[in-house]
C-alpha cells in the first residue's frame, strides 16, 4: 500500500471545510474529516478503483458531503492534489498539476 501525500493547498482546503462544517453544527466538521480520512484510506488500498477525471488524475467522491478527492498515482506514493468542493470553481486545481 502506497503512502498518501497531501499537497499543502489540498490540506488547506480540507481544514477550511472542517471549520465551515463545524461552524454549521457541532461535530459536523469532525464527521467531514472522518469521511475524508476514510476516502483517503480507500484510495491507498485500491487506487485504481476510482475513475479517471482527465489525463492521469482520478477522483474519489465523498459520501454525504459535496467534495471529491483529486489524486494521482505515482510510482512511490498517492499524491492528493485537491479536496475539492464539487459545486465551486470547476478546474481551479489544474494549476497544481
MARRO-289923 format. One record per residue (C-alpha): residue in three letters; x, y, z. Coordinates in steps of 0.25 Angstrom, whole numbers, plus 5000, padded with zeros to 4 digits. Example, Ala and Ser with C-alpha at 12.3 -4.5 7.8 and 13.67 -1.06 7.14 Angstrom:
BEGIN
rest: Ala; X: 5049; Y: 4982; Z: 5031
rest: Ser; X: 5055; Y: 4996; Z: 5029
# end
This chain:
BEGIN
rest: Unk; X: 5000; Y: 5000; Z: 5000
rest: Unk; X: 5006; Y: 5013; Z: 4996
rest: Unk; X: 5007; Y: 5025; Z: 5005
rest: Unk; X: 4997; Y: 5037; Z: 5002
rest: Unk; X: 5004; Y: 5051; Z: 5001
rest: Unk; X: 4995; Y: 5063; Z: 5002
rest: Unk; X: 4999; Y: 5076; Z: 4995
rest: Unk; X: 4999; Y: 5088; Z: 5004
rest: Unk; X: 4987; Y: 5094; Z: 4997
rest: Unk; X: 4979; Y: 5082; Z: 4998
rest: Unk; X: 4982; Y: 5081; Z: 5013
rest: Unk; X: 4977; Y: 5096; Z: 5014
rest: Unk; X: 4964; Y: 5093; Z: 5006
rest: Unk; X: 4961; Y: 5081; Z: 5016
rest: Unk; X: 4964; Y: 5090; Z: 5028
rest: Unk; X: 4955; Y: 5101; Z: 5023
rest: Unk; X: 4944; Y: 5091; Z: 5020
rest: Unk; X: 4945; Y: 5085; Z: 5034
rest: Unk; X: 4944; Y: 5099; Z: 5040
rest: Unk; X: 4932; Y: 5102; Z: 5031
rest: Unk; X: 4924; Y: 5090; Z: 5035
rest: Unk; X: 4928; Y: 5091; Z: 5050
rest: Unk; X: 4922; Y: 5105; Z: 5050
rest: Unk; X: 4909; Y: 5100; Z: 5044
rest: Unk; X: 4907; Y: 5089; Z: 5054
rest: Unk; X: 4916; Y: 5084; Z: 5066
rest: Unk; X: 4922; Y: 5071; Z: 5062
rest: Unk; X: 4920; Y: 5072; Z: 5047
rest: Unk; X: 4934; Y: 5077; Z: 5044
rest: Unk; X: 4939; Y: 5064; Z: 5051
rest: Unk; X: 4930; Y: 5056; Z: 5042
rest: Unk; X: 4935; Y: 5062; Z: 5030
rest: Unk; X: 4949; Y: 5060; Z: 5034
rest: Unk; X: 4946; Y: 5045; Z: 5037
rest: Unk; X: 4940; Y: 5044; Z: 5023
rest: Unk; X: 4952; Y: 5050; Z: 5017
rest: Unk; X: 4961; Y: 5040; Z: 5024
rest: Unk; X: 4952; Y: 5028; Z: 5020
rest: Unk; X: 4953; Y: 5032; Z: 5006
rest: Unk; X: 4968; Y: 5034; Z: 5006
rest: Unk; X: 4970; Y: 5020; Z: 5012
rest: Unk; X: 4961; Y: 5014; Z: 5002
rest: Unk; X: 4969; Y: 5021; Z: 4991
rest: Unk; X: 4982; Y: 5016; Z: 4997
rest: Unk; X: 4976; Y: 5002; Z: 4998
rest: Unk; X: 4971; Y: 5001; Z: 4983
rest: Unk; X: 4976; Y: 5014; Z: 4976
rest: Unk; X: 4972; Y: 5009; Z: 4962
rest: Unk; X: 4957; Y: 5007; Z: 4966
rest: Unk; X: 4953; Y: 5021; Z: 4965
rest: Unk; X: 4950; Y: 5028; Z: 4951
rest: Unk; X: 4960; Y: 5036; Z: 4943
rest: Unk; X: 4955; Y: 5050; Z: 4942
rest: Unk; X: 4965; Y: 5055; Z: 4932
rest: Unk; X: 4979; Y: 5050; Z: 4928
rest: Unk; X: 4985; Y: 5042; Z: 4940
rest: Unk; X: 4976; Y: 5050; Z: 4950
rest: Unk; X: 4966; Y: 5042; Z: 4958
rest: Unk; X: 4954; Y: 5046; Z: 4967
rest: Unk; X: 4949; Y: 5039; Z: 4979
rest: Unk; X: 4935; Y: 5045; Z: 4983
rest: Unk; X: 4932; Y: 5047; Z: 4998
rest: Unk; X: 4919; Y: 5041; Z: 5003
rest: Unk; X: 4909; Y: 5051; Z: 5010
rest: Unk; X: 4918; Y: 5063; Z: 5006
rest: Unk; X: 4919; Y: 5070; Z: 4992
rest: Unk; X: 4934; Y: 5068; Z: 4991
rest: Unk; X: 4944; Y: 5060; Z: 4983
rest: Unk; X: 4958; Y: 5056; Z: 4986
rest: Unk; X: 4966; Y: 5058; Z: 4973
rest: Unk; X: 4979; Y: 5050; Z: 4973
rest: Unk; X: 4990; Y: 5044; Z: 4964
rest: Unk; X: 4996; Y: 5030; Z: 4965
rest: Unk; X: 5011; Y: 5032; Z: 4965
rest: Unk; X: 5022; Y: 5021; Z: 4966
rest: Unk; X: 5024; Y: 5022; Z: 4981
rest: Unk; X: 5012; Y: 5030; Z: 4986
rest: Unk; X: 4998; Y: 5035; Z: 4984
rest: Unk; X: 4998; Y: 5050; Z: 4982
rest: Unk; X: 4986; Y: 5057; Z: 4987
rest: Unk; X: 4984; Y: 5069; Z: 4978
rest: Unk; X: 4971; Y: 5075; Z: 4984
rest: Unk; X: 4960; Y: 5073; Z: 4993
rest: Unk; X: 4950; Y: 5080; Z: 4984
rest: Unk; X: 4936; Y: 5085; Z: 4986
rest: Unk; X: 4929; Y: 5079; Z: 4974
rest: Unk; X: 4920; Y: 5092; Z: 4972
rest: Unk; X: 4931; Y: 5103; Z: 4973
rest: Unk; X: 4940; Y: 5107; Z: 4962
rest: Unk; X: 4942; Y: 5095; Z: 4953
rest: Unk; X: 4956; Y: 5092; Z: 4949
rest: Unk; X: 4963; Y: 5102; Z: 4959
rest: Unk; X: 4972; Y: 5092; Z: 4963
rest: Unk; X: 4978; Y: 5090; Z: 4949
rest: Unk; X: 4989; Y: 5099; Z: 4952
rest: Unk; X: 4994; Y: 5090; Z: 4963
rest: Unk; X: 4998; Y: 5079; Z: 4953
# end
